[in-house]
């Protein structure tokens, strides 16, 4: 009997690592939405401990795959190791081996840097990005971990793209968080419309339920771990301009500890998810002029706390930030526009309130339970039809 036709009420949930808390959130939401199934969490990476020898092996794979273009930059090597086809294939073998050991009705895989599909078993994918969606960034340095050597450079080989295309072909449905990745599946990878669905995303941090915003605080809050990639240096530069107009303005940095000694800047560093809300409720504005962002759940968390948003016009962000409605969108590295919009918000608490309330209404559509509803409805529908029906 084929795995997908065995009538089992068990389903495989395959996820490598934490994925910034997203794996756990989706798993719990799907369990609530599919109470008739036993959802079995499979983390293939947990079964194999790897040390320095394996790291050297991965470096050798990267050197063989990318050749001299990799150079000697250690960050470049780290990025290349992540994108080698040998790593993709190994992850896939490990995932498939564990899925094959159980009797499951279907499987769900988180992210798209491996392929956990097993022949005959209906397989579903949930991902925040595709590799080719990165072509739409004007600067791919953040993805590469170093300056581009040529426009649109990506850390990829034709073999990787073949493996990634096969993943989407093998899936009954690939769920995306955003419109731009949904579009990439169809335009870049040749998926049919019925093979891709937008399932949105949710918030991971605690959302306060009883709080008062402080729009008159003149405080800008930034929440992010990767200071350079998230546009931190550009934000500090823009903040200097804001202070020339509003000397009482402050900037609070949560999630990282950059070496910044600018007047008015407070570095909080990393804190538990459950404590981030305190900084949202003290702020007037949320700003993160990110240079590379597959989705950006942190924007939703700020919006849920009724903050206006200043962000960059790239990837998924225009899905939930509408320029002039619930925030402002700028182009990456446009410090002048960033400063202009921050100044306009700091000087107008009423505008902050109006935009913040509009953003909160948008954020209410983005919950993990809503994502699970979309995924579960599609899974249930597809299980009633022949696998890969024309």
Secondary structure as a PSIPRED ss2 file (coil, helix, strand):
# PSIPRED VFORMAT (PSIPRED V4.0)

   1 X C   1.000  0.000  0.000
   2 X C   1.000  0.000  0.000
   3 X H   0.000  1.000  0.000
   4 X H   0.000  1.000  0.000
   5 X H   0.000  1.000  0.000
   6 X C   1.000  0.000  0.000
   7 X C   1.000  0.000  0.000
   8 X C   1.000  0.000  0.000
   9 X C   1.000  0.000  0.000
  10 X E   0.000  0.000  1.000
  11 X E   0.000  0.000  1.000
  12 X E   0.000  0.000  1.000
  13 X E   0.000  0.000  1.000
  14 X E   0.000  0.000  1.000
  15 X C   1.000  0.000  0.000
  16 X C   1.000  0.000  0.000
  17 X C   1.000  0.000  0.000
  18 X C   1.000  0.000  0.000
  19 X C   1.000  0.000  0.000
  20 X C   1.000  0.000  0.000
  21 X C   1.000  0.000  0.000
  22 X H   0.000  1.000  0.000
  23 X H   0.000  1.000  0.000
  24 X H   0.000  1.000  0.000
  25 X H   0.000  1.000  0.000
  26 X H   0.000  1.000  0.000
  27 X H   0.000  1.000  0.000
  28 X H   0.000  1.000  0.000
  29 X H   0.000  1.000  0.000
  30 X H   0.000  1.000  0.000
  31 X H   0.000  1.000  0.000
  32 X H   0.000  1.000  0.000
  33 X H   0.000  1.000  0.000
  34 X C   1.000  0.000  0.000
  35 X C   1.000  0.000  0.000
  36 X C   1.000  0.000  0.000
  37 X C   1.000  0.000  0.000
  38 X E   0.000  0.000  1.000
  39 X E   0.000  0.000  1.000
  40 X E   0.000  0.000  1.000
  41 X E   0.000  0.000  1.000
  42 X E   0.000  0.000  1.000
  43 X C   1.000  0.000  0.000
  44 X H   0.000  1.000  0.000
  45 X H   0.000  1.000  0.000
  46 X H   0.000  1.000  0.000
  47 X H   0.000  1.000  0.000
  48 X C   1.000  0.000  0.000
  49 X C   1.000  0.000  0.000
  50 X C   1.000  0.000  0.000
  51 X C   1.000  0.000  0.000
  52 X H   0.000  1.000  0.000
  53 X H   0.000  1.000  0.000
  54 X H   0.000  1.000  0.000
  55 X H   0.000  1.000  0.000
  56 X H   0.000  1.000  0.000
  57 X H   0.000  1.000  0.000
  58 X H   0.000  1.000  0.000
  59 X H   0.000  1.000  0.000
  60 X H   0.000  1.000  0.000
  61 X H   0.000  1.000  0.000
  62 X H   0.000  1.000  0.000
  63 X H   0.000  1.000  0.000
  64 X H   0.000  1.000  0.000
  65 X H   0.000  1.000  0.000
  66 X H   0.000  1.000  0.000
  67 X H   0.000  1.000  0.000
  68 X H   0.000  1.000  0.000
  69 X H   0.000  1.000  0.000
  70 X H   0.000  1.000  0.000
  71 X C   1.000  0.000  0.000
  72 X C   1.000  0.000  0.000
  73 X C   1.000  0.000  0.000
  74 X H   0.000  1.000  0.000
  75 X H   0.000  1.000  0.000
  76 X H   0.000  1.000  0.000
  77 X H   0.000  1.000  0.000
  78 X H   0.000  1.000  0.000
  79 X H   0.000  1.000  0.000
  80 X H   0.000  1.000  0.000
  81 X H   0.000  1.000  0.000
  82 X H   0.000  1.000  0.000
  83 X C   1.000  0.000  0.000
  84 X C   1.000  0.000  0.000
  85 X H   0.000  1.000  0.000
  86 X H   0.000  1.000  0.000
  87 X H   0.000  1.000  0.000
  88 X H   0.000  1.000  0.000
  89 X H   0.000  1.000  0.000
  90 X H   0.000  1.000  0.000
  91 X H   0.000  1.000  0.000
  92 X H   0.000  1.000  0.000
  93 X H   0.000  1.000  0.000
  94 X H   0.000  1.000  0.000
  95 X H   0.000  1.000  0.000
  96 X H   0.000  1.000  0.000
  97 X H   0.000  1.000  0.000
  98 X H   0.000  1.000  0.000
  99 X H   0.000  1.000  0.000
 100 X H   0.000  1.000  0.000
 101 X H   0.000  1.000  0.000
 102 X C   1.000  0.000  0.000
 103 X C   1.000  0.000  0.000
 104 X C   1.000  0.000  0.000
 105 X C   1.000  0.000  0.000
 106 X E   0.000  0.000  1.000
 107 X E   0.000  0.000  1.000
 108 X E   0.000  0.000  1.000
 109 X E   0.000  0.000  1.000
 110 X E   0.000  0.000  1.000
 111 X C   1.000  0.000  0.000
 112 X C   1.000  0.000  0.000
 113 X C   1.000  0.000  0.000
 114 X C   1.000  0.000  0.000
 115 X C   1.000  0.000  0.000
 116 X C   1.000  0.000  0.000
 117 X C   1.000  0.000  0.000
 118 X C   1.000  0.000  0.000
 119 X C   1.000  0.000  0.000
 120 X C   1.000  0.000  0.000
 121 X C   1.000  0.000  0.000
 122 X E   0.000  0.000  1.000
 123 X E   0.000  0.000  1.000
 124 X E   0.000  0.000  1.000
 125 X E   0.000  0.000  1.000
 126 X E   0.000  0.000  1.000
 127 X E   0.000  0.000  1.000
 128 X C   1.000  0.000  0.000
 129 X C   1.000  0.000  0.000
 130 X C   1.000  0.000  0.000
 131 X C   1.000  0.000  0.000
 132 X H   0.000  1.000  0.000
 133 X H   0.000  1.000  0.000
 134 X H   0.000  1.000  0.000
 135 X H   0.000  1.000  0.000
 136 X H   0.000  1.000  0.000
 137 X C   1.000  0.000  0.000
 138 X C   1.000  0.000  0.000
 139 X C   1.000  0.000  0.000
 140 X C   1.000  0.000  0.000
 141 X H   0.000  1.000  0.000
 142 X H   0.000  1.000  0.000
 143 X H   0.000  1.000  0.000
 144 X H   0.000  1.000  0.000
 145 X C   1.000  0.000  0.000
 146 X C   1.000  0.000  0.000
 147 X C   1.000  0.000  0.000
 148 X C   1.000  0.000  0.000
 149 X C   1.000  0.000  0.000
 150 X C   1.000  0.000  0.000
 151 X C   1.000  0.000  0.000
 152 X C   1.000  0.000  0.000
 153 X C   1.000  0.000  0.000
 154 X C   1.000  0.000  0.000
 155 X C   1.000  0.000  0.000
 156 X C   1.000  0.000  0.000
 157 X C   1.000  0.000  0.000
 158 X H   0.000  1.000  0.000
 159 X H   0.000  1.000  0.000
 160 X H   0.000  1.000  0.000
 161 X H   0.000  1.000  0.000
 162 X H   0.000  1.000  0.000
 163 X H   0.000  1.000  0.000
 164 X H   0.000  1.000  0.000
 165 X H   0.000  1.000  0.000
 166 X H   0.000  1.000  0.000
 167 X H   0.000  1.000  0.000
 168 X H   0.000  1.000  0.000
 169 X H   0.000  1.000  0.000
 170 X H   0.000  1.000  0.000
 171 X C   1.000  0.000  0.000
 172 X C   1.000  0.000  0.000
 173 X E   0.000  0.000  1.000
 174 X E   0.000  0.000  1.000
 175 X E   0.000  0.000  1.000
 176 X E   0.000  0.000  1.000
 177 X C   1.000  0.000  0.000
 178 X C   1.000  0.000  0.000
 179 X H   0.000  1.000  0.000
 180 X H   0.000  1.000  0.000
 181 X H   0.000  1.000  0.000
 182 X H   0.000  1.000  0.000
 183 X H   0.000  1.000  0.000
 184 X H   0.000  1.000  0.000
 185 X H   0.000  1.000  0.000
 186 X H   0.000  1.000  0.000
 187 X H   0.000  1.000  0.000
 188 X C   1.000  0.000  0.000
 189 X C   1.000  0.000  0.000
 190 X C   1.000  0.000  0.000
 191 X C   1.000  0.000  0.000
 192 X C   1.000  0.000  0.000
 193 X H   0.000  1.000  0.000
 194 X H   0.000  1.000  0.000
 195 X H   0.000  1.000  0.000
 196 X E   0.000  0.000  1.000
 197 X E   0.000  0.000  1.000
 198 X E   0.000  0.000  1.000
 199 X C   1.000  0.000  0.000
 200 X C   1.000  0.000  0.000
 201 X C   1.000  0.000  0.000
 202 X C   1.000  0.000  0.000
 203 X C   1.000  0.000  0.000
 204 X C   1.000  0.000  0.000
 205 X C   1.000  0.000  0.000
 206 X C   1.000  0.000  0.000
 207 X C   1.000  0.000  0.000
 208 X C   1.000  0.000  0.000
 209 X C   1.000  0.000  0.000
 210 X C   1.000  0.000  0.000
 211 X C   1.000  0.000  0.000
 212 X C   1.000  0.000  0.000
 213 X C   1.000  0.000  0.000
 214 X C   1.000  0.000  0.000
 215 X H   0.000  1.000  0.000
 216 X H   0.000  1.000  0.000
 217 X H   0.000  1.000  0.000
 218 X C   1.000  0.000  0.000
 219 X E   0.000  0.000  1.000
 220 X E   0.000  0.000  1.000
 221 X E   0.000  0.000  1.000
 222 X E   0.000  0.000  1.000
 223 X E   0.000  0.000  1.000
 224 X C   1.000  0.000  0.000
 225 X C   1.000  0.000  0.000
 226 X C   1.000  0.000  0.000
 227 X C   1.000  0.000  0.000
 228 X C   1.000  0.000  0.000
 229 X C   1.000  0.000  0.000
 230 X C   1.000  0.000  0.000
 231 X C   1.000  0.000  0.000
 232 X H   0.000  1.000  0.000
 233 X H   0.000  1.000  0.000
 234 X H   0.000  1.000  0.000
 235 X H   0.000  1.000  0.000
 236 X H   0.000  1.000  0.000
 237 X H   0.000  1.000  0.000
 238 X H   0.000  1.000  0.000
 239 X H   0.000  1.000  0.000
 240 X H   0.000  1.000  0.000
 241 X H   0.000  1.000  0.000
 242 X H   0.000  1.000  0.000
 243 X H   0.000  1.000  0.000
 244 X H   0.000  1.000  0.000
 245 X H   0.000  1.000  0.000
 246 X C   1.000  0.000  0.000
 247 X C   1.000  0.000  0.000
 248 X C   1.000  0.000  0.000
 249 X C   1.000  0.000  0.000
 250 X E   0.000  0.000  1.000
 251 X E   0.000  0.000  1.000
 252 X E   0.000  0.000  1.000
 253 X E   0.000  0.000  1.000
 254 X E   0.000  0.000  1.000
 255 X C   1.000  0.000  0.000
 256 X C   1.000  0.000  0.000
 257 X C   1.000  0.000  0.000
 258 X C   1.000  0.000  0.000
 259 X C   1.000  0.000  0.000
 260 X C   1.000  0.000  0.000
 261 X C   1.000  0.000  0.000
 262 X C   1.000  0.000  0.000
 263 X C   1.000  0.000  0.000
 264 X C   1.000  0.000  0.000
 265 X E   0.000  0.000  1.000
 266 X E   0.000  0.000  1.000
 267 X E   0.000  0.000  1.000
 268 X E   0.000  0.000  1.000
 269 X E   0.000  0.000  1.000
 270 X C   1.000  0.000  0.000
 271 X C   1.000  0.000  0.000
 272 X C   1.000  0.000  0.000
 273 X H   0.000  1.000  0.000
 274 X H   0.000  1.000  0.000
 275 X H   0.000  1.000  0.000
 276 X C   1.000  0.000  0.000
 277 X H   0.000  1.000  0.000
 278 X H   0.000  1.000  0.000
 279 X H   0.000  1.000  0.000
 280 X H   0.000  1.000  0.000
 281 X H   0.000  1.000  0.000
 282 X C   1.000  0.000  0.000
 283 X C   1.000  0.000  0.000
 284 X C   1.000  0.000  0.000
 285 X E   0.000  0.000  1.000
 286 X E   0.000  0.000  1.000
 287 X E   0.000  0.000  1.000
 288 X E   0.000  0.000  1.000
 289 X C   1.000  0.000  0.000
 290 X C   1.000  0.000  0.000
 291 X C   1.000  0.000  0.000
 292 X C   1.000  0.000  0.000
 293 X C   1.000  0.000  0.000
 294 X C   1.000  0.000  0.000
 295 X C   1.000  0.000  0.000
 296 X C   1.000  0.000  0.000
 297 X H   0.000  1.000  0.000
 298 X H   0.000  1.000  0.000
 299 X H   0.000  1.000  0.000
 300 X H   0.000  1.000  0.000
 301 X H   0.000  1.000  0.000
 302 X H   0.000  1.000  0.000
 303 X H   0.000  1.000  0.000
 304 X H   0.000  1.000  0.000
 305 X C   1.000  0.000  0.000
 306 X C   1.000  0.000  0.000
 307 X C   1.000  0.000  0.000
 308 X E   0.000  0.000  1.000
 309 X E   0.000  0.000  1.000
 310 X E   0.000  0.000  1.000
 311 X E   0.000  0.000  1.000
 312 X E   0.000  0.000  1.000
 313 X C   1.000  0.000  0.000
 314 X C   1.000  0.000  0.000
 315 X C   1.000  0.000  0.000
 316 X C   1.000  0.000  0.000
 317 X H   0.000  1.000  0.000
 318 X H   0.000  1.000  0.000
 319 X H   0.000  1.000  0.000
 320 X H   0.000  1.000  0.000
 321 X C   1.000  0.000  0.000
 322 X C   1.000  0.000  0.000
 323 X E   0.000  0.000  1.000
 324 X C   1.000  0.000  0.000
 325 X C   1.000  0.000  0.000
 326 X C   1.000  0.000  0.000
 327 X E   0.000  0.000  1.000
 328 X E   0.000  0.000  1.000
 329 X E   0.000  0.000  1.000
 330 X E   0.000  0.000  1.000
 331 X C   1.000  0.000  0.000
 332 X C   1.000  0.000  0.000
 333 X C   1.000  0.000  0.000
 334 X C   1.000  0.000  0.000
 335 X H   0.000  1.000  0.000
 336 X H   0.000  1.000  0.000
 337 X H   0.000  1.000  0.000
 338 X H   0.000  1.000  0.000
 339 X H   0.000  1.000  0.000
 340 X H   0.000  1.000  0.000
 341 X H   0.000  1.000  0.000
 342 X H   0.000  1.000  0.000
 343 X H   0.000  1.000  0.000
 344 X H   0.000  1.000  0.000
 345 X H   0.000  1.000  0.000
 346 X H   0.000  1.000  0.000
 347 X C   1.000  0.000  0.000
 348 X C   1.000  0.000  0.000
 349 X H   0.000  1.000  0.000
 350 X H   0.000  1.000  0.000
 351 X H   0.000  1.000  0.000
 352 X H   0.000  1.000  0.000
 353 X H   0.000  1.000  0.000
 354 X H   0.000  1.000  0.000
 355 X H   0.000  1.000  0.000
 356 X H   0.000  1.000  0.000
 357 X H   0.000  1.000  0.000
 358 X H   0.000  1.000  0.000
 359 X H   0.000  1.000  0.000
 360 X H   0.000  1.000  0.000
 361 X H   0.000  1.000  0.000
 362 X H   0.000  1.000  0.000
 363 X H   0.000  1.000  0.000
 364 X C   1.000  0.000  0.000
 365 X C   1.000  0.000  0.000
 366 X C   1.000  0.000  0.000
 367 X C   1.000  0.000  0.000
 368 X H   0.000  1.000  0.000
 369 X H   0.000  1.000  0.000
 370 X H   0.000  1.000  0.000
 371 X H   0.000  1.000  0.000
 372 X H   0.000  1.000  0.000
 373 X H   0.000  1.000  0.000
 374 X H   0.000  1.000  0.000
 375 X H   0.000  1.000  0.000
 376 X H   0.000  1.000  0.000
 377 X H   0.000  1.000  0.000
 378 X H   0.000  1.000  0.000
 379 X H   0.000  1.000  0.000
 380 X H   0.000  1.000  0.000
 381 X H   0.000  1.000  0.000
 382 X H   0.000  1.000  0.000
 383 X H   0.000  1.000  0.000
 384 X C   1.000  0.000  0.000
 385 X C   1.000  0.000  0.000
 386 X C   1.000  0.000  0.000
 387 X C   1.000  0.000  0.000
 388 X C   1.000  0.000  0.000
 389 X C   1.000  0.000  0.000
 390 X C   1.000  0.000  0.000
